[in-house]
């Protein structure tokens, strides 16, 4: 029962953890997490986003999270969901091209419409009016944040350009995104 939540874990998060931990291992795997999280259109979160989030809260590098990691993950998702809803101006449950452009701008990213179009082509479901669900929004923002941090480490003068060897570039990508 939720009344037995460990210290520092929200009883609601503990209750949900128990429901999601299908194999009763005391840990949540990527597969279990994927089955627990849904977008506004009832599609499950994609594997890439679930893996990114598990890795973020997996302190033991075991590919799974305990109740404390799960509780922190739920809080993390709620923060992203609040941001997502703030940018979903038409309340459609997904982020359109113009909403994505506005979101990037308000987050401080100076990105071209072509780049936003590229992200929509890569991450949106195929339709005449492509848009991004919450899971892909989280994934895009996490990867954008991570690669921006890596870029800033090299762009010490904050000029917006860096000179990298091919291997430095690959190292940046592998250590930040995989």
C-alpha positions in Angstrom: 0.0 0.0 0.0 1.0 3.6 -0.6 1.1 4.2 3.2 4.5 2.3 3.2 6.3 4.8 1.0 10.0 5.1 1.8 11.2 8.4 3.4 11.4 11.1 0.8 9.2 9.4 -1.7 5.8 10.9 -2.5 3.1 8.3 -1.5 1.4 8.8 -4.9 4.7 8.1 -6.7 5.3 5.0 -4.5 1.8 3.7 -5.4 2.4 4.3 -9.1 5.9 2.7 -8.8 4.3 -0.5 -7.4 1.8 -0.5 -10.3 4.5 0.0 -13.0 6.9 -2.5 -11.5 5.2 -5.4 -13.3 7.8 -8.0 -12.5 8.0 -7.0 -8.7 11.8 -6.6 -9.0 11.9 -3.4 -7.0 13.1 -1.6 -10.2 11.6 -0.1 -13.3 13.0 -1.1 -16.7 12.7 0.8 -19.9 10.0 -1.6 -21.0 8.0 -1.1 -17.8 8.4 2.7 -18.0 7.2 2.7 -21.6 4.0 0.9 -20.7 3.3 3.4 -17.9 3.7 6.7 -19.8 1.3 8.0 -22.4 1.0 11.1 -24.6 -2.2 13.1 -24.9 -3.2 11.0 -27.9 -2.8 7.8 -25.8 0.3 6.6 -27.6 3.0 5.2 -25.3 6.2 7.1 -24.9 8.8 6.1 -27.4 11.8 3.8 -26.5 14.4 6.6 -27.1 12.8 9.0 -24.6 12.3 6.3 -22.0 15.9 5.2 -22.3 17.2 8.8 -22.0 15.1 9.3 -18.9 16.1 5.9 -17.3 19.7 6.7 -17.9 19.3 10.2 -16.4 17.9 8.8 -13.1 19.8 5.4 -13.1 22.5 6.1 -10.5 23.9 2.5 -10.6 24.2 2.3 -14.4 22.1 -0.9 -14.4 19.6 0.2 -17.0 16.8 0.5 -14.5 15.6 2.8 -11.7 14.6 2.3 -8.1 11.7 4.0 -6.3 13.8 7.1 -5.6 14.8 7.4 -9.2 11.2 6.9 -10.3 9.9 9.5 -7.9 12.5 12.0 -9.3 11.6 11.0 -12.8 7.9 11.7 -12.3 8.7 15.1 -10.9 11.0 15.7 -14.0 8.2 14.6 -16.4 5.7 16.9 -14.6 8.0 19.9 -15.1 8.4 19.1 -18.8 4.6 18.6 -19.1 3.9 22.0 -17.6 6.3 23.6 -20.0 4.8 21.6 -22.9 1.3 22.8 -22.0 2.6 26.4 -21.8 3.8 26.1 -25.4 0.8 24.2 -26.6 -1.1 27.4 -27.2 -4.1 25.9 -29.0 -4.5 23.1 -26.3 -4.3 20.5 -29.0 -2.2 18.1 -26.9 0.7 18.5 -29.3 3.2 21.1 -30.4 2.9 22.5 -34.0 5.6 24.1 -36.1 4.8 27.6 -34.9 4.5 26.6 -31.3 7.9 24.8 -31.5 9.5 27.9 -33.0 8.0 30.0 -30.2 9.1 27.5 -27.6 12.7 27.5 -28.8 12.7 31.3 -28.9 11.4 31.6 -25.3 13.9 29.0 -24.1 16.7 31.2 -25.5 17.5 29.1 -28.6 18.1 31.1 -31.7 17.2 28.4 -34.2 16.0 28.8 -37.8 12.6 27.8 -39.1 14.4 25.2 -41.3 15.8 23.5 -38.1 12.4 23.3 -36.5 11.1 21.9 -39.8 13.9 19.3 -39.7 12.9 18.3 -36.2 9.2 18.0 -37.2 10.2 15.8 -40.1 12.3 13.6 -37.8 10.1 13.4 -34.7 6.4 14.2 -35.7 3.9 11.6 -36.8 3.3 11.7 -40.5 0.3 13.9 -41.3 -0.7 17.0 -43.3 -0.2 19.1 -40.1 2.8 17.5 -38.3 3.1 18.1 -34.6 5.1 16.8 -31.7 3.8 14.8 -28.7 5.1 15.2 -25.1 7.6 12.3 -25.3 9.3 13.7 -28.4 9.3 17.2 -26.9 11.1 16.0 -23.8 13.6 14.0 -26.0 14.3 17.0 -28.3 14.7 19.4 -25.4 17.0 17.0 -23.5 19.2 16.4 -26.5 19.2 20.1 -27.4 20.2 21.0 -23.9 22.9 18.4 -23.8 24.5 19.2 -27.1 24.3 23.0 -26.3 26.2 22.3 -23.1 28.8 20.4 -25.1 29.1 23.2 -27.6 29.5 25.8 -24.9 32.3 23.8 -23.4 34.2 24.3 -26.7 32.8 27.8 -27.4 34.7 29.4 -24.5 34.5 32.9 -26.1 30.7 32.6 -26.6 31.0 33.6 -30.3 28.6 30.9 -31.6 31.3 29.0 -33.6 33.7 26.3 -32.7 36.4 24.5 -34.6 36.3 20.7 -34.0 38.1 17.7 -35.3 35.9 14.9 -36.6 36.8 12.8 -33.5 36.1 15.7 -31.1 32.7 16.0 -32.8 32.0 12.2 -32.5 33.1 12.2 -28.9 30.8 15.1 -28.1 27.9 13.2 -29.7 28.6 9.8 -28.2 29.2 11.1 -24.6 26.1 13.3 -24.7 23.5 11.4 -26.6 24.0 7.7 -26.4 
